[in-house]
């Protein structure tokens, strides 16, 4: 994922879940998804709150990873 944004509270999480489910249905061998996220408190809060972990940090971005099985809840 590169950018997920919504103006309605909770919609960003729902977008991640729906996209993750669609990806898993069409590509069942994929087990993790990784973001390319800005180094902001908002992005960190969003991803960590929604079950991601910090996968890799770069000069300008942070990659957060999601395990697909956890997104079905």
Contact map, one row per residue, 1 for C-alpha under 8 A:
1111000000000000000000000000000011110000000000000000000000000000000000000
1111000000000000000000000000000000111000000000000000000000000000000000000
1111100000000000000000000000000000011000000000000000000000000000000000000
1111110000010011000000000000000000000000000000000000000000000000000000000
0011111000010000000000000000000000000000000000000000000000000000000000000
0001111110110000000000000000000000000000000000000000000000000000000000000
0000111110100000000000000000000000000000000000000000000000000000000000000
0000011111110000000000000000000000000000000000000000000000000000000000000
0000011111110000000000000000000000000000000000000000000000000000000000000
0000000111111100000000000000000000000000000000000000000000000000000000000
0000011111111110000000000000000000000000000000000000000000000000000000000
0001110111111111000000000000000000000000000000000000000000000000000000000
0000000001111111100000000000000000000000000000000100000000000000000000000
0000000001111111110000000000000000000000000000000000000000000000000000000
0001000000111111111000000000000000000000000000000000000000000000000000000
0001000000011111111100000000000000000000000000000000000000000000000000000
0000000000001111111110000000000000000000000000000000000000000000000000110
0000000000000111111111000000000000000000000000000000000000000000000000000
0000000000000011111111100000000000000000000000000000000000000000000000000
0000000000000001111111110000000010000000000000000000000000000000000100100
0000000000000000111111111000000000000000000000000000000000000000000100110
0000000000000000011111111100000000000000000000000000000000000000000000000
0000000000000000001111111111010000000000000000000000000000000000000000000
0000000000000000000111111111111000000000000000000000000000000000000100000
0000000000000000000011111111000000000000000000000000000000000000000000000
0000000000000000000001111111000000000000000000000000000000000000000000000
0000000000000000000000111111110000000000000000000000000000000000000000000
0000000000000000000000111111111000000000000000000000000000000000000000000
0000000000000000000000010011111000000000000000000000000000000000000000000
0000000000000000000000110011111110000000000000000000000000000000000100000
0000000000000000000000010001111110000000000000000000000000000000001110000
0000000000000000000000000000011111000000000000000000000000000000111100000
1000000000000000000100000000011111100000000000000000000000000000111100000
1000000000000000000000000000000111110000000000000000001000000011110000000
1100000000000000000000000000000011111000000000000000000000000111100000000
1110000000000000000000000000000001111100000000000000000000001111000000000
0110000000000000000000000000000000111110001000000000000000001111000000000
0000000000000000000000000000000000011111001000000000000000011100000000000
0000000000000000000000000000000000001111101100000000000000011100000000000
0000000000000000000000000000000000000111111100000000000000000000000000000
0000000000000000000000000000000000000011111110000000000000000000000000000
0000000000000000000000000000000000000001111111000000000000000000000000000
0000000000000000000000000000000000001111111111100000000000000000000000000
0000000000000000000000000000000000000011111111110000000000000000000000000
0000000000000000000000000000000000000000111111111000000000000000000000000
0000000000000000000000000000000000000000011111111100000000000000000000000
0000000000000000000000000000000000000000001111111111100000000001000000000
0000000000000000000000000000000000000000000111111111100000000000000000000
0000000000000000000000000000000000000000000011111111000000000000000000000
0000000000001000000000000000000000000000000001111111000000000000000000000
0000000000000000000000000000000000000000000000111111100000000000010001100
0000000000000000000000000000000000000000000000111111110000000001111000000
0000000000000000000000000000000000000000000000110011111000000001110000000
0000000000000000000000000000000000000000000000000001111110000111100000000
0000000000000000000000000000000001000000000000000000111110000111100000000
0000000000000000000000000000000000000000000000000000011111000111000000000
0000000000000000000000000000000000000000000000000000011111101110000000000
0000000000000000000000000000000000000000000000000000000111111110000000000
0000000000000000000000000000000000000000000000000000000011111000000000000
0000000000000000000000000000000000000110000000000000000001111100000000000
0000000000000000000000000000000000011110000000000000000011111110000000000
0000000000000000000000000000000000111110000000000000011111011111000000000
0000000000000000000000000000000001111000000000000000011111001111100000000
0000000000000000000000000000000001111000000000100001111100000111110000000
0000000000000000000000000000000111100000000000000001111000000011111000000
0000000000000000000000000000000111000000000000000011100000000001111101100
0000000000000000000000000000001110000000000000000001000000000000111111100
0000000000000000000110010000011110000000000000000000000000000000011111110
0000000000000000000000000000001000000000000000000000000000000000001111110
0000000000000000000000000000000000000000000000000010000000000000011111111
0000000000000000100110000000000000000000000000000010000000000000011111111
0000000000000000100010000000000000000000000000000000000000000000000111111
0000000000000000000000000000000000000000000000000000000000000000000001111
